[in-house]
Amino acid sequence: MSHLLELKDNAAKLNDDAVLELMFNPDAQGVPFDSVAQTVQHNPLKEIDPSILMELKSLETQAVELAEKDDLEGALMLLNQCIEKEPEYASVYNNRAQIFRLQNDNESALQDLDKVIQLGAGQPKVLRQAYTQRAIIKRQQGDMKGANQDFELGAKYGNPLARNYTVNENPYAKMCNQIMVEVMSRETMGIPSDTCNSSQQRQ
């Protein structure tokens, strides 16, 4: 029974990611939903041995706990241990980038985020965090074009912060988002509704 529940939870999450892909990726428009869903599945380039992966996740958790206690050096040491054990474990570079940001070392953070994006193909959760972190740094550095591009990619992979930023910066996306909320409300109440495109045509 628990296995079935887990499968249902995974399927629901996959559907959520596929909806975000349809919303934020123009190339996905008109593509069958099942095809879009396949593009957001967790399918890493390298499968890490489950026992090693468990150890890496444990070290990451300990590092996060140390960071929450302001022990950034201790957290950094544990994350470096993760990288020594498995240099191609993308998630750890995300976490180390956060530590570097807290230490005001944005250049090192950017290097780690570039590494995440290099290693993170097929891992939407990892990529959405990396693109959003990189977007924040680029925005702080005044690279608005680069920041907007990364926010769009973070939104594409489902990061809520990136999604909100992208919608607020894009008037058309904001309008479509408002129409989508209205459409969903109407459908919930059983009232026929138009699509975003047809609503736009009437204006």
N, CA, C and O of each residue as an XYZ file, in Angstrom:
812
protein
N       0.830     -1.202      0.000
C       0.000      0.000      0.000
C       0.867      1.256      0.000
O       0.597      2.198     -0.745
N       1.913      1.271      0.840
C       2.781      2.448      0.906
C       3.479      2.683     -0.420
O       3.711      3.825     -0.817
N       3.819      1.579     -1.112
C       4.470      1.718     -2.419
C       3.518      2.371     -3.417
O       3.937      3.210     -4.215
N       2.239      1.991     -3.378
C       1.259      2.581     -4.279
C       1.084      4.063     -4.007
O       0.975      4.863     -4.936
N       1.057      4.432     -2.716
C       0.927      5.839     -2.350
C       2.121      6.643     -2.845
O       1.979      7.774     -3.310
N       3.300      6.039     -2.735
C       4.509      6.718     -3.200
C       4.447      6.940     -4.708
O       4.830      7.999     -5.204
N       3.960      5.929     -5.436
C       3.835      6.065     -6.881
C       2.849      7.169     -7.242
O       3.083      7.935     -8.177
N       1.736      7.252     -6.495
C       0.749      8.300     -6.749
C       1.333      9.677     -6.469
O       1.096     10.619     -7.225
N       2.096      9.799     -5.383
C       2.717     11.084     -5.047
C       3.696     11.501     -6.136
O       3.733     12.664     -6.539
N       4.488     10.544     -6.608
C       5.458     10.853     -7.657
C       4.757     11.268     -8.951
O       5.199     12.187     -9.640
N       3.653     10.576     -9.272
C       2.908     10.910    -10.479
C       2.311     12.307    -10.382
O       2.316     13.056    -11.358
N       1.793     12.660     -9.197
C       1.210     13.987     -8.999
C       2.272     15.055     -9.152
O       2.027     16.083     -9.784
N       3.461     14.829     -8.579
C       4.544     15.809     -8.680
C       5.005     15.958    -10.119
O       5.298     17.064    -10.574
N       5.069     14.831    -10.841
C       5.472     14.869    -12.235
C       4.489     15.700    -13.041
O       4.889     16.479    -13.905
N       3.200     15.534    -12.758
C       2.191     16.324    -13.458
C       2.363     17.806    -13.182
O       2.230     18.624    -14.092
N       2.663     18.170    -11.918
C       2.890     19.571    -11.571
C       4.041     20.148    -12.386
O       3.937     21.249    -12.926
N       5.135     19.402    -12.472
C       6.289     19.881    -13.230
C       5.958     20.005    -14.713
O       6.426     20.928    -15.380
N       5.149     19.076    -15.233
C       4.778     19.129    -16.643
C       3.904     20.349    -16.927
O       4.040     20.966    -17.983
N       3.016     20.704    -16.009
C       2.180     21.897    -16.172
C       3.052     23.141    -16.226
O       2.819     24.028    -17.048
N       4.065     23.214    -15.350
C       4.982     24.360    -15.349
C       5.749     24.436    -16.669
O       5.989     25.522    -17.195
N       6.122     23.288    -17.188
C       6.831     23.259    -18.473
C       5.934     23.827    -19.574
O       6.397     24.604    -20.409
N       4.669     23.450    -19.580
C       3.734     23.963    -20.577
C       3.527     25.464    -20.440
O       3.374     26.170    -21.436
N       3.523     25.954    -19.188
C       3.280     27.368    -18.934
C       4.439     28.248    -19.363
O       4.235     29.325    -19.922
N       5.681     27.780    -19.096
C       6.835     28.676    -19.229
C       7.759     28.357    -20.399
O       8.695     29.110    -20.668
N       7.510     27.259    -21.091
C       8.360     26.932    -22.220
C       7.545     27.031    -23.506
O       6.732     26.149    -23.783
N       7.748     28.098    -24.308
C       6.974     28.269    -25.538
C       7.104     27.075    -26.479
O       6.168     26.757    -27.212
N       8.276     26.404    -26.461
C       8.482     25.266    -27.342
C       7.581     24.088    -26.990
O       7.393     23.175    -27.795
N       7.018     24.118    -25.763
C       6.170     23.002    -25.327
C       4.718     23.183    -25.744
O       3.919     22.255    -25.621
N       4.364     24.378    -26.240
C       2.983     24.636    -26.612
C       2.563     23.710    -27.748
O       3.262     23.590    -28.754
N       1.410     23.055    -27.579
C       0.888     22.157    -28.602
C       1.451     20.752    -28.525
O       1.021     19.876    -29.276
N       2.421     20.511    -27.621
C       2.998     19.180    -27.460
C       2.112     18.376    -26.516
O       1.651     18.920    -25.512
N       1.856     17.097    -26.801
C       1.033     16.283    -25.901
C       1.568     16.301    -24.478
O       2.779     16.305    -24.255
N       0.636     16.310    -23.505
C       1.031     16.427    -22.106
C       1.984     15.314    -21.694
O       2.947     15.568    -20.970
N       1.735     14.087    -22.140
C       2.602     12.964    -21.765
C       4.026     13.176    -22.249
O       4.986     12.795    -21.578
N       4.154     13.791    -23.430
C       5.496     14.049    -23.960
C       6.216     15.093    -23.126
O       7.410     14.968    -22.855
N       5.473     16.140    -22.713
C       6.068     17.170    -21.860
C       6.460     16.572    -20.511
O       7.519     16.891    -19.969
N       5.610     15.712    -19.976
C       5.884     15.097    -18.669
C       7.204     14.342    -18.680
O       7.925     14.323    -17.683
N       7.516     13.721    -19.810
C       8.761     12.962    -19.884
C       9.985     13.866    -19.778
O      11.048     13.419    -19.347
N       9.844     15.145    -20.169
C      10.987     16.060    -20.139
C      11.295     16.555    -18.730
O      12.333     17.182    -18.522
N      10.421     16.291    -17.753
C      10.672     16.754    -16.391
C      10.900     15.586    -15.430
O      10.965     15.777    -14.216
N      11.019     14.400    -15.973
C      11.284     13.252    -15.118
C      12.698     13.310    -14.555
O      13.614     13.845    -15.179
N      12.853     12.742    -13.353
C      14.178     12.655    -12.744
C      14.952     11.533    -13.431
O      14.668     10.355    -13.218
N      15.910     11.897    -14.237
C      16.668     10.916    -15.004
C      18.119     11.374    -15.104
O      18.564     11.793    -16.172
N      18.867     11.296    -13.987
C      20.241     11.824    -13.955
C      21.159     11.103    -14.926
O      20.955      9.935    -15.258
N      22.185     11.837    -15.377
C      23.150     11.266    -16.299
C      23.910     10.117    -15.648
O      24.269      9.141    -16.307
N      24.151     10.247    -14.340
C      24.893      9.204    -13.629
C      24.098      8.744    -12.425
O      23.706      9.555    -11.586
N      23.859      7.447    -12.338
C      23.185      6.876    -11.183
C      24.229      6.570    -10.104
O      25.190      5.842    -10.348
N      24.031      7.125     -8.931
C      24.956      6.913     -7.826
C      24.485      5.722     -7.011
O      23.289      5.557     -6.775
N      25.425      4.896     -6.583
C      25.095      3.728     -5.772
C      24.241      4.151     -4.572
O      24.598      5.093     -3.864
N      23.112      3.462     -4.338
C      22.183      3.863     -3.273
C      22.827      4.016     -1.899
O      22.472      4.929     -1.154
N      23.760      3.146     -1.553
C      24.398      3.237     -0.241
C      25.271      4.488     -0.143
O      25.306      5.145      0.898
N      25.975      4.813     -1.230
C      26.794      6.027     -1.257
C      25.903      7.257     -1.243
O      26.200      8.242     -0.566
N      24.797      7.195     -2.001
C      23.869      8.324     -2.064
C      23.292      8.626     -0.679
O      23.136      9.788     -0.305
N      22.982      7.587      0.066
C      22.454      7.774      1.413
C      23.478      8.491      2.301
O      23.122      9.362      3.094
N      24.740      8.117      2.160
C      25.802      8.753      2.938
C      25.966     10.218      2.547
O      26.152     11.081      3.406
N      25.896     10.493      1.246
C      26.024     11.870      0.760
C      24.886     12.745      1.279
O      25.109     13.876      1.709
N      23.675     12.217      1.234
C      22.520     12.972      1.719
C      22.629     13.238      3.226
O      22.227     14.297      3.709
N      23.173     12.275      3.950
C      23.357     12.456      5.388
C      24.353     13.581      5.668
O      24.135     14.405      6.556
N      25.443     13.611      4.907
C      26.432     14.670      5.077
C      25.825     16.031      4.719
O      26.088     17.032      5.385
N      25.018     16.053      3.667
C      24.349     17.299      3.276
C      23.438     17.800      4.398
O      23.439     18.986      4.730
N      22.667     16.884      4.972
C      21.745     17.263      6.048
C      22.511     17.834      7.233
O      22.106     18.841      7.815
N      23.614     17.191      7.586
C      24.442     17.680      8.696
C      25.004     19.068      8.366
O      25.079     19.938      9.234
N      25.397     19.262      7.105
C      25.951     20.550      6.688
C      24.900     21.653      6.802
O      25.197     22.759      7.253
N      23.685     21.348      6.394
C      22.595     22.326      6.491
C      22.340     22.692      7.952
O      22.118     23.859      8.276
N      22.374     21.694      8.826
C      22.153     21.944     10.254
C      23.245     22.842     10.825
O      22.965     23.721     11.640
N      24.484     22.624     10.402
C      25.585     23.475     10.869
C      25.425     24.901     10.339
O      25.664     25.872     11.057
N      25.015     25.012      9.070
C      24.823     26.341      8.481
C      23.731     27.101      9.221
O      23.839     28.312      9.414
N      22.685     26.400      9.633
C      21.599     27.047     10.376
C      22.073     27.544     11.739
O      21.469     28.437     12.332
N      23.166     26.951     12.227
C      23.759     27.382     13.496
C      24.891     28.379     13.267
O      25.638     28.707     14.189
N      25.011     28.858     12.025
C      26.038     29.837     11.632
C      27.445     29.263     11.637
O      28.420     30.015     11.649
N      27.564     27.935     11.627
C      28.878     27.302     11.522
C      29.139     27.030     10.040
O      29.059     25.890      9.584
N      29.453     28.089      9.299
C      29.614     27.961      7.859
C      30.862     27.163      7.485
O      30.860     26.417      6.505
N      31.912     27.323      8.262
C      33.146     26.580      7.969
C      32.929     25.084      8.171
O      33.404     24.268      7.381
N      32.203     24.728      9.242
C      31.896     23.318      9.476
C      31.035     22.754      8.369
O      31.249     21.627      7.920
N      30.057     23.534      7.924
C      29.186     23.097      6.832
C      29.993     22.910      5.556
O      29.810     21.933      4.830
N      30.879     23.848      5.291
C      31.705     23.783      4.086
C      32.592     22.540      4.102
O      32.786     21.897      3.070
N      33.122     22.207      5.257
C      33.980     21.028      5.385
C      33.214     19.752      5.030
O      33.738     18.887      4.329
N      31.967     19.637      5.517
C      31.168     18.449      5.232
C      30.798     18.366      3.749
O      30.802     17.283      3.163
N      30.484     19.500      3.155
C      30.135     19.503      1.737
C      31.344     19.161      0.874
O      31.213     18.501     -0.156
N      32.510     19.610      1.297
C      33.737     19.230      0.585
C      33.983     17.728      0.674
O      34.485     17.114     -0.268
N      33.624     17.145      1.812
C      33.744     15.691      1.961
C      32.832     14.974      0.967
O      33.208     13.958      0.382
N      31.628     15.518      0.784
C      30.702     14.945     -0.199
C      31.326     14.939     -1.591
O      31.253     13.947     -2.316
N      31.935     16.055     -1.946
C      32.514     16.180     -3.278
C      33.696     15.238     -3.451
O      33.902     14.680     -4.528
N      34.466     15.064     -2.393
C      35.585     14.124     -2.449
C      35.090     12.694     -2.665
O      35.714     11.913     -3.384
N      33.963     12.361     -2.036
C      33.413     11.005     -2.168
C      32.768     10.784     -3.529
O      32.857      9.693     -4.092
N      32.114     11.826     -4.062
C      31.433     11.695     -5.353
C      31.402     13.057     -6.060
O      30.475     13.843     -5.867
N      32.421     13.324     -6.875
C      32.536     14.642     -7.536
C      31.390     14.956     -8.503
O      31.193     16.117     -8.862
N      30.634     13.941     -8.928
C      29.568     14.171     -9.898
C      28.188     14.208     -9.246
O      27.174     14.067     -9.930
N      28.146     14.397     -7.938
C      26.884     14.526     -7.217
C      26.441     15.987     -7.285
O      26.936     16.825     -6.532
N      25.514     16.286     -8.183
C      25.165     17.676     -8.501
C      24.604     18.444     -7.315
O      24.929     19.617     -7.132
N      23.775     17.810     -6.515
C      23.079     18.497     -5.423
C      24.026     19.196     -4.458
O      23.722     20.281     -3.962
N      25.167     18.580     -4.192
C      26.078     19.128     -3.188
C      26.631     20.488     -3.629
O      26.904     21.345     -2.788
N      26.799     20.692     -4.938
C      27.312     21.969     -5.423
C      26.284     23.084     -5.214
O      26.650     24.237     -4.985
N      25.005     22.736     -5.294
C      23.957     23.698     -4.959
C      24.105     24.180     -3.522
O      24.064     25.377     -3.239
N      24.277     23.219     -2.628
C      24.378     23.554     -1.206
C      25.660     24.315     -0.897
O      25.662     25.239     -0.084
N      26.751     23.921     -1.549
C      28.006     24.635     -1.292
C      27.930     26.055     -1.840
O      28.499     26.981     -1.262
N      27.225     26.224     -2.958
C      27.034     27.564     -3.507
C      26.302     28.457     -2.515
O      26.614     29.642     -2.395
N      25.328     27.892     -1.802
C      24.611     28.667     -0.795
C      25.547     29.107      0.327
O      25.451     30.230      0.821
N      26.445     28.221      0.723
C      27.419     28.580      1.763
C      28.320     29.703      1.267
O      28.577     30.665      1.991
N      28.798     29.580      0.037
C      29.651     30.633     -0.535
C      28.911     31.971     -0.586
O      29.498     33.020     -0.324
N      27.620     31.927     -0.922
C      26.839     33.166     -0.953
C      26.763     33.788      0.440
O      26.877     35.005      0.591
N      26.571     32.950      1.449
C      26.511     33.454      2.831
C      27.849     34.052      3.259
O      27.904     34.927      4.122
N      28.926     33.565      2.641
C      30.264     34.088      2.930
C      30.634     35.251      1.995
O      31.772     35.720      1.991
N      29.654     35.704      1.205
C      29.864     36.806      0.250
C      30.924     36.475     -0.800
O      31.608     37.364     -1.309
N      31.049     35.199     -1.112
C      31.983     34.755     -2.150
C      31.157     34.341     -3.371
O      30.994     33.155     -3.659
N      30.644     35.347     -4.079
C      29.749     35.058     -5.192
C      30.452     34.394     -6.371
O      29.834     33.619     -7.100
N      31.737     34.689     -6.565
C      32.445     34.085     -7.692
C      32.547     32.568     -7.511
O      32.334     31.809     -8.457
N      32.875     32.132     -6.289
C      32.931     30.689     -6.023
C      31.543     30.068     -6.144
O      31.391     28.948     -6.630
N      30.536     30.812     -5.695
C      29.158     30.327     -5.794
C      28.775     30.127     -7.258
O      28.175     29.112     -7.612
N      29.119     31.091     -8.106
C      28.796     30.978     -9.530
C      29.494     29.780    -10.169
O      28.911     29.092    -11.007
N      30.726     29.534     -9.778
C      31.451     28.377    -10.309
C      30.742     27.083     -9.931
O      30.611     26.179    -10.755
N      30.286     26.996     -8.685
C      29.575     25.794     -8.252
C      28.238     25.649     -8.973
O      27.843     24.537     -9.323
N      27.541     26.756     -9.198
C      26.251     26.691     -9.870
C      26.415     26.296    -11.339
O      25.584     25.574    -11.889
N      27.481     26.769    -11.963
C      27.779     26.322    -13.325
C      28.017     24.806    -13.333
O      27.617     24.108    -14.265
N      28.670     24.316    -12.286
C      28.944     22.881    -12.166
C      27.642     22.100    -11.995
O      27.468     21.032    -12.582
N      26.733     22.641    -11.188
C      25.435     21.988    -11.004
C      24.734     21.831    -12.345
O      24.229     20.756    -12.670
N      24.708     22.905    -13.119
C      24.004     22.887    -14.394
C      24.669     21.914    -15.363
O      23.998     21.285    -16.181
N      25.978     21.798    -15.265
C      26.713     20.846    -16.105
C      26.359     19.406    -15.739
O      26.180     18.563    -16.618
N      26.257     19.126    -14.430
C      26.027     17.763    -13.962
C      24.548     17.408    -13.792
O      24.188     16.236    -13.689
N      23.703     18.436    -13.766
C      22.326     18.221    -13.320
C      21.322     17.880    -14.397
O      20.121     17.867    -14.125
N      21.768     17.604    -15.611
C      20.818     17.248    -16.672
C      19.957     16.077    -16.233
O      20.459     15.081    -15.713
N      18.647     16.208    -16.450
C      17.729     15.147    -16.053
C      17.299     15.204    -14.602
O      16.632     14.291    -14.116
N      17.680     16.286    -13.891
C      17.329     16.431    -12.474
C      16.646     17.787    -12.262
O      17.302     18.747    -11.858
N      15.338     17.878    -12.530
C      14.638     19.169    -12.455
C      14.770     19.872    -11.114
O      14.941     21.090    -11.077
N      14.696     19.132    -10.010
C      14.775     19.757     -8.685
C      16.118     20.438     -8.483
O      16.195     21.533     -7.926
N      17.165     19.787     -8.936
C      18.512     20.330     -8.795
C      18.688     21.551     -9.697
O      19.258     22.561     -9.283
N      18.199     21.448    -10.919
C      18.379     22.534    -11.885
C      17.593     23.777    -11.498
O      18.093     24.892    -11.653
N      16.372     23.609    -10.997
C      15.587     24.805    -10.672
C      16.203     25.602     -9.542
O      16.097     26.828     -9.515
N      16.852     24.913     -8.602
C      17.526     25.619     -7.526
C      18.782     26.320     -8.047
O      19.075     27.453     -7.665
N      19.515     25.635     -8.921
C      20.759     26.205     -9.442
C      20.490     27.436    -10.297
O      21.147     28.463    -10.130
N      19.536     27.340    -11.204
C      19.235     28.478    -12.070
C      18.723     29.670    -11.261
O      19.061     30.816    -11.557
N      17.910     29.397    -10.242
C      17.362     30.492     -9.448
C      18.447     31.154     -8.601
O      18.490     32.379     -8.491
N      19.324     30.341     -8.001
C      20.439     30.920     -7.238
C      21.325     31.772     -8.143
O      21.734     32.874     -7.779
N      21.611     31.237     -9.331
C      22.491     31.973    -10.247
C      21.826     33.262    -10.712
O      22.495     34.280    -10.887
N      20.505     33.219    -10.913
C      19.774     34.413    -11.320
C      19.863     35.499    -10.255
O      20.041     36.674    -10.575
N      19.739     35.106     -8.991
C      19.801     36.072     -7.891
C      21.168     36.762     -7.862
O      21.254     37.977     -7.691
N      22.237     35.971     -8.031
C      23.585     36.540     -8.018
C      23.779     37.477     -9.205
O      24.308     38.578     -9.057
N      23.348     37.033    -10.380
C      23.504     37.881    -11.579
C      22.739     39.187    -11.412
O      23.210     40.243    -11.834
N      21.565     39.119    -10.801
C      20.779     40.335    -10.584
C      21.515     41.279     -9.634
O      21.531     42.492     -9.840
N      22.123     40.708     -8.592
C      22.890     41.521     -7.652
C      24.082     42.174     -8.340
O      24.493     43.274     -7.971
N      24.633     41.498     -9.336
C      25.802     42.018    -10.048
C      25.416     42.953    -11.198
O      26.288     43.479    -11.889
N      24.114     43.160    -11.402
C      23.663     44.071    -12.443
C      23.494     43.444    -13.810
O      23.227     44.148    -14.783
N      23.645     42.117    -13.901
C      23.469     41.418    -15.171
C      21.994     41.038    -15.307
O      21.623     39.885    -15.089
N      21.156     42.015    -15.670
C      19.714     41.785    -15.696
C      19.309     40.818    -16.808
O      18.394     40.014    -16.631
N      19.983     40.897    -17.943
C      19.656     39.982    -19.037
C      19.932     38.542    -18.628
O      19.097     37.658    -18.817
N      21.118     38.321    -18.064
C      21.465     36.977    -17.620
C      20.564     36.506    -16.491
O      20.183     35.336    -16.444
N      20.219     37.423    -15.570
C      19.338     37.081    -14.454
C      17.966     36.665    -14.962
O      17.406     35.666    -14.509
N      17.419     37.444    -15.917
C      16.097     37.123    -16.448
C      16.087     35.770    -17.148
O      15.131     35.005    -17.024
N      17.152     35.482    -17.881
C      17.241     34.184    -18.562
C      17.264     33.037    -17.555
O      16.604     32.016    -17.748
N      18.032     33.218    -16.475
C      18.110     32.160    -15.467
C      16.821     32.045    -14.668
O      16.417     30.941    -14.305
N      16.168     33.173    -14.388
C      14.875     33.107    -13.708
C      13.863     32.341    -14.560
O      13.068     31.560    -14.036
N      13.894     32.567    -15.867
C      12.978     31.854    -16.756
C      13.241     30.348    -16.710
O      12.307     29.546    -16.711
N      14.518     29.976    -16.670
C      14.850     28.552    -16.603
C      14.486     27.970    -15.236
O      14.013     26.838    -15.138
N      14.715     28.763    -14.179
C      14.300     28.308    -12.851
C      12.800     28.101    -12.793
O      12.321     27.140    -12.191
N      12.052     29.012    -13.427
C      10.591     28.883    -13.481
C      10.189     27.665    -14.296
O       9.268     26.937    -13.927
N      10.868     27.451    -15.381
C      10.576     26.299    -16.250
C      10.683     24.996    -15.464
O       9.881     24.082    -15.655
N      11.676     24.914    -14.581
C      11.866     23.691    -13.808
C      11.087     23.690    -12.492
O      11.167     22.732    -11.723
N      10.319     24.780    -12.228
C       9.353     24.716    -11.129
C       9.689     25.460     -9.863
O       9.023     25.251     -8.849
N      10.712     26.338     -9.870
C      11.016     27.091     -8.653
C       9.981     28.192     -8.448
O       9.791     29.023     -9.336
N       9.299     28.218     -7.282
C       8.228     29.214     -7.060
C       8.726     30.657     -7.113
O       8.051     31.520     -7.674
N       9.901     30.930     -6.536
C      10.452     32.285     -6.557
C      10.706     32.739     -7.987
O      10.341     33.851     -8.371
N      11.333     31.875     -8.767
C      11.623     32.206    -10.163
C      10.336     32.371    -10.955
O      10.234     33.251    -11.809
N       9.359     31.528    -10.672
C       8.081     31.619    -11.375
C       7.401     32.957    -11.097
O       6.921     33.617    -12.019
N       7.363     33.352     -9.836
C       6.735     34.624     -9.478
C       7.469     35.796    -10.110
O       6.844     36.733    -10.608
N       8.797     35.742    -10.088
C       9.600     36.816    -10.691
C       9.309     36.916    -12.182
O       9.113     38.008    -12.715
N       9.283     35.764    -12.850
C       9.076     35.749    -14.291
C       7.696     36.294    -14.659
O       7.565     37.063    -15.611
N       6.683     35.902    -13.917
C       5.329     36.374    -14.195
C       5.236     37.876    -13.963
O       4.632     38.589    -14.765
N       5.827     38.365    -12.876
C       5.761     39.792    -12.560
C       6.536     40.643    -13.556
O       6.169     41.791    -13.804
N       7.605     40.095    -14.130
C       8.419     40.845    -15.082
C       7.845     40.798    -16.495
O       8.187     41.630    -17.335
N       6.975     39.825    -16.755
C       6.426     39.641    -18.099
C       4.935     39.937    -18.082
O       4.163     39.112    -17.593
N       4.494     41.096    -18.604
C       3.067     41.459    -18.551
C       2.157     40.429    -19.202
O       1.064     40.164    -18.700
N       2.600     39.837    -20.331
C       1.762     38.848    -21.000
C       1.620     37.596    -20.145
O       0.532     37.033    -20.026
N       2.752     37.159    -19.541
C       2.688     35.980    -18.672
C       1.809     36.258    -17.464
O       1.072     35.384    -17.007
N       1.891     37.489    -16.945
C       1.064     37.861    -15.796
C      -0.415     37.804    -16.167
O      -1.239     37.313    -15.396
N      -0.745     38.316    -17.363
C      -2.129     38.293    -17.804
C      -2.622     36.853    -17.964
O      -3.724     36.515    -17.531
N      -1.805     36.016    -18.586
C      -2.188     34.618    -18.775
C      -2.351     33.906    -17.449
O      -3.240     33.070    -17.286
N      -1.480     34.243    -16.492
C      -1.579     33.626    -15.179
C      -2.901     34.008    -14.510
O      -3.557     33.165    -13.899
N      -3.287     35.276    -14.627
C      -4.547     35.723    -14.041
C      -5.729     35.040    -14.715
O      -6.691     34.644    -14.057
N      -5.643     34.906    -16.053
C      -6.721     34.243    -16.780
C      -6.798     32.773    -16.398
O      -7.888     32.212    -16.280
N      -5.620     32.138    -16.200
C      -5.610     30.736    -15.818
C      -6.297     30.535    -14.471
O      -7.049     29.577    -14.290
N      -6.036     31.441    -13.523
C      -6.695     31.352    -12.214
C      -8.204     31.467    -12.383
O      -8.972     30.739    -11.754
N      -8.618     32.405    -13.254
C     -10.055     32.595    -13.486
C     -10.653     31.356    -14.139
O     -11.743     30.919    -13.771
N      -9.933     30.790    -15.116
C     -10.411     29.589    -15.804
C     -10.591     28.444    -14.817
O     -11.615     27.762    -14.826
N      -9.576     28.236    -13.954
C      -9.638     27.144    -12.989
C     -10.793     27.357    -12.009
O     -11.459     26.401    -11.612
N     -11.029     28.620    -11.619
C     -12.130     28.911    -10.704
C     -13.469     28.606    -11.359
O     -14.364     28.039    -10.732
N     -13.598     28.989    -12.627
C     -14.838     28.743    -13.346
C     -15.084     27.246    -13.515
O     -16.207     26.768    -13.358
N     -14.010     26.511    -13.839
C     -14.166     25.074    -14.032
C     -14.543     24.385    -12.724
O     -15.317     23.428    -12.714
N     -13.988     24.885    -11.620
C     -14.324     24.312    -10.317
C     -15.802     24.487    -10.014
O     -16.431     23.619     -9.408
N     -16.358     25.637    -10.448
C     -17.769     25.913    -10.206
C     -18.661     25.395    -11.324
O     -19.879     25.569    -11.279
N     -18.055     24.751    -12.339
C     -18.847     24.197    -13.421
C     -19.284     25.212    -14.444
O     -20.240     24.970    -15.179
N     -18.596     26.369    -14.514
C     -18.949     27.426    -15.471
C     -18.017     27.328    -16.668
O     -16.800     27.311    -16.483
N     -18.550     27.261    -17.910
C     -17.687     27.199    -19.101
C     -16.761     28.399    -19.150
O     -17.142     29.498    -18.748
N     -15.555     28.196    -19.636
C     -14.586     29.296    -19.691
C     -13.777     29.216    -20.957
O     -13.697     28.161    -21.586
N     -13.167     30.342    -21.342
C     -12.333     30.400    -22.534
C     -10.890     30.179    -22.153
O     -10.546     30.224    -20.972
N     -10.039     29.941    -23.137
C      -8.610     29.794    -22.911
C      -7.946     31.146    -22.877
O      -8.568     32.167    -23.173
N      -6.659     31.150    -22.508
C      -5.902     32.404    -22.462
C      -5.862     33.059    -23.823
O      -6.012     34.276    -23.933
N      -5.660     32.253    -24.877
C      -5.538     32.829    -26.211
C      -6.825     33.472    -26.671
O      -6.809     34.566    -27.235
N      -7.966     32.789    -26.431
C      -9.215     33.348    -26.876
C      -9.567     34.600    -26.095
O     -10.175     35.520    -26.642
N      -9.188     34.649    -24.809
C      -9.425     35.838    -24.003
C      -8.615     37.005    -24.518
O      -9.075     38.146    -24.535
N      -7.385     36.695    -24.943
C      -6.526     37.753    -25.461
C      -7.083     38.294    -26.770
O      -6.996     39.496    -27.023
N      -7.663     37.417    -27.620
C      -8.164     37.848    -28.908
C      -9.336     38.799    -28.785
O      -9.548     39.636    -29.662
N     -10.116     38.682    -27.689
C     -11.278     39.526    -27.507
C     -10.898     40.948    -27.096
O     -11.720     41.860    -27.182
N      -9.646     41.140    -26.646
C      -9.235     42.462    -26.157
C      -8.907     43.389    -27.318
O      -8.543     44.545    -27.102
